[in-house]
Amino acid sequence: MKPPAVSPRLRLALLAPALLAGAPAWAAYDCNVSVTSVGVLYTTSPVNQDANGTVTLTCTRASGDANSLTYRIKADNGLNPNGTQRRVRRGTSGNRLDYFLRRGTTVGGAASCGNNTNWSAPTSGNSQVIRDTLSFGTALTASVTWGYCIRVRGNQGSPTAGSYTDTVQVFAQYPGTNAGALTSPASLNYTVGVSNQCVFSSFPTNMVFSYTSFSATPQVASQSFNLRCSNSLPWSLAVSPASTTLLGLGYTLGLSPASGTGTGADESITITGTLPAGQAGTCAAATCSGSQAHVITITY
């Protein structure tokens, strides 16, 4: 039995809209960026292992602002670079594997992979970044999604078995000039499993519920993520805590399937959250919100 591999955090939030006397006023554009994390299994054959993900930019404007905004989306070189070459690393050891990170070339399209890197974070200019113009139309909020692809080359020798990881910080600049404002960074977590390993090839995201006191029906939400385990390797999943209370509302989380045998391909896992009906909750105001972090662990 090997120790648990990467344990992503899932945050469940209970939200209810607050009643406001008027809409908030924005002094200028306000933007944030989010990115999906990925994982693959390494092979000593010449076959490359590719993983696709997405980065999303969301911006809000005031009613008097222009309805278009230029932007650039950048990615740093990660935690273990060798010059501009990105690398995943096994724990704190010296074991590393090279990989390449490529950006998409069209909005909404999947990026192609290759044996070079074309997504970076230059100190100036537009080279090696995603750049385009965000159009709001008549709306005050707009978003755009781009694809990226990560490739770890096969045939990089016979590295020590284990879980190799790296974290790349992704951020946007708006407007798309050297003097533009920068968003807070979003973490792109990349995991490479070597030998008999399991990895999350896609990660769960936040689950949000809106619950009214004494609801006549249960509130249920679910989402899927992908697990990939080496061929014939038994695995099991657990979520912690599986049941707890938030704002006086009890709820449970369940995984399906919760165990299986690896095939080397993605296995779709569904996580379902349930808030039973008839709960009063604890809230001293008209509306309240809260959040709770949960950890999903693979054992194999």
N, C-alpha and C positions, 0 to 999 in steps of 0.2 A: 504494500500500500504506500503510495507516494503522498507527500503532504499536499494540501489543497493548492490549486494553482491560483491564477489571478482572481481576486474577489471584487467585482465592481460594486459600487454603491448605487442603490436605487432609492430615490427620495419620493415618498408619498406625501402629497399636500392636500389639505382640505381648504378650499377657498370659497368665499361668498362675496359677491360684489358689495362694496360699501355704497351707501346712498350719499351723493354729493350734491351740494347746492348748485354747482356749475362745473363745466368741464375744465380740466387743468390747462394752464397756458404754458407752452414750451417757448423758451427764449431762443432756441436754435434747433438745428437737427440733432437728434439723439439716436445713436446706432449701437447695436451689439451683434456679436457673431457667435454661432454655435457650430460644433463639428462632431461628426460621428467617429467612434473608435472602432478598430478592427483587429483581427488576428488571423494567423495562418499556421500551418504545420510545415516545417522544413523537411526537405528531402535531400539526400546526398547525390541523387541523380542529377543530370543536367537540366531537369525540368524546373522552370521558375514558378514561384508561388505568388500569385497576385491577389490583392484584396481591394475592392472599391468602396469608397465612402463619399460623404457629402459635407459641404460647408455651406451654412446659410447666414446671410446678412439680413438683418431686419432694422429698418430705420423709421423714425417718427419725425414729422415736421409740424410747424405751426401753420395755421391757415394762410398766413401772409407770405410764407416761404415759397420759393420756386418749386415747381412740381417735378424737378429732376435733380439728381445729385450724382456726381462722379465719385468713384471709390476705387480703392486698391485693397486686395486681400493678400496677406503675406504669411509665410510660415518660417519659423526659425530652424536651426540645424539640429535641434534635439539635444539630449543630455550627453551623448557619447560621440560627438563628431570627431572625424580625423580630417582636418581641413574642412572642405565642404561636403565630404562623404558622411552621410548619416549611418549610424550603426545601432543595432540592438545589443543589449548586454545581459549576461546571466548574473543576476544579483550584483554583488560587489566584486566578483571575480574579474579576471582579465579576458574571459571568453566573450567574443563579439562576433556579429555577422553584419556584413554590409547590406544596405537596402537603398532603393531609389524611390523618390516621391515625385509624382507628376501631377500637374494641375490639368483640369479640363480646359477645352478651348472654346466651348459654347455654353451659354446659360442653359441649365437643366439637363445637359448631356453627361453621360458617363465618360470619365477620362480613360484614355488608353495608357497602357503601361509600356515601359521600355527600359533599356539598360543605361539610363542616365536620369538626372534630376532636372526638372524644369520649373520647380516651385520653391522659391526661396524668399529671403527678406533682405533685399539690398538696402543700404543706408540712404540711397538716393536713386531717383529715376524710376522708370516703369519696368525695367528688365526683370524677367523671371518672377512676375507676380500676376495674379488675376486682376484685371482692370476692366471696368465698363461703367455704364451710367444706369442708375436706378431710377425708374419712372414711377411716380406716384399716381398719375392721372388726376382724378378729383379726390382721391383718398388722402388721409393724413398719415397712414401707415402703409409701408410696402416692404416686401422681402424678395430675395432672390437666392436661388440655390445653384451651386456649382458642384461638379464631381471632382474627385481626385482618385488616384490609384497608387498603391504602394506595391513594390516588387522586391522580394528577397530572392536573390539568385540561388538556384540549386548548385550543387557541385562545389561548395565552399569547404571542402574537406569533410572531416567527421567530427563535428564539434561535440563537446560534452553535453549529455542529455540534460534537459531542464527547460525552464521558461525564460526566454530572452525578451526584454522589454525596452521601449524607449517612449519618451513623451515629447511631442512637438507642439510648441505654442503657436496658435493661429490667431491673427488679429487683423483688423481692417483699419484703413485710413480714409477719412472723408472730410472735405472733398479730396479727390485723388491727386493731391499735390504734396510736395515735401513739407508744407506747412500745415497740412490737414490734421485734424484731431485723430487720436488713436483710440480704438475700443479696448476694453479689458481683454486680455488673452483668453482663448478657449483651448483646453488641453485635448490634443489628439493622442490617445494612448494606443500604441502598436505593440502587439504581442506575437512572438514567434515560438512555437513549441517544437522542441528537438527530441527525437526518439519517441518513446511512448509518452505522449502528452495530450492534454486537452487545452483548448483555448476558446475564448469567446470570440467568434468571428464577427459578430455584431453585438452591441451592448444594449441593455434595457435603458429606457429613458424615464423621466419623471411621470408619475401617475397622479392625476388631479381629480378630485371629487368635489361636487357641490351638494351638500346635504342639508335638508330642511328638517328641523326638529320634528320628531314624531312622524317621520316619513312613513306612509302606508306601505311602501314597497322597499325592498332592499336596493341599495345602490351598488352596481357591479361595473367594474372596468377591467379591461384586459389588454395586453400587448404581447408581441412576440419578439424574440431575439434568437440568434443562432449560436449553437455550440458545435465545435468540431473536435473530434477525438481520433487518435490513431486507430487504424483498422484492428478490430477484435479486442480493443481495450475497454473493459467494463468501467462505467462511470455512474456517479450519482450527484444530484444537486440538492442544496438546502438553502432556504431563505431564513434570515434571522434579523429581528424577531418575526416569527410566522404569524403571531397574533399579538396585538397590543391595543392601547387606548390613546386616542388623540382628541383633545377638546371634549373629553368625556364620552367620546364615541368609540365603541369597540369595533375592531375590524380584523379580518384575516387575509393572509396572502397565501396562494397555492401555486405550485409549479406542475406543469404537465407537458411531456412526461418528466418524472423526477429521477429516472434512472434508465440505463440502456447500455448498449455496446457500440463502440465506435466503428465507423465505416470509412473514415478518412474524409467524408463529405460533411456538409452542414446538416445539423439536426435542428429543426425548428422547435423552440421551447416557448410555451405560453405561460405567462404569469397573470393570475387573476386576483383582484382585490375585491372583497365583499364587505359592505357595511350593512348589517341587518336592519330591518325596519323597526319602527317604534322607539327609537332612542331619543332621549331629550337633549343630550349634550350639555356642555358647560360653557356658557358665554355670558358675560356681563353687559354686552352691548347688543345692538341689533344684528350685527354680523361679526364673526371672528374668523381668523385663519391660523393655521399651524402647519408644521411639517415634521416628518419623521424619516430618518435614514434607515435603510435596510441593506443588508449585505447578502449577496448570492455567492455561494461557495461551491466549487467543483471538487469532488473527491474521486480519485482514480488510482 
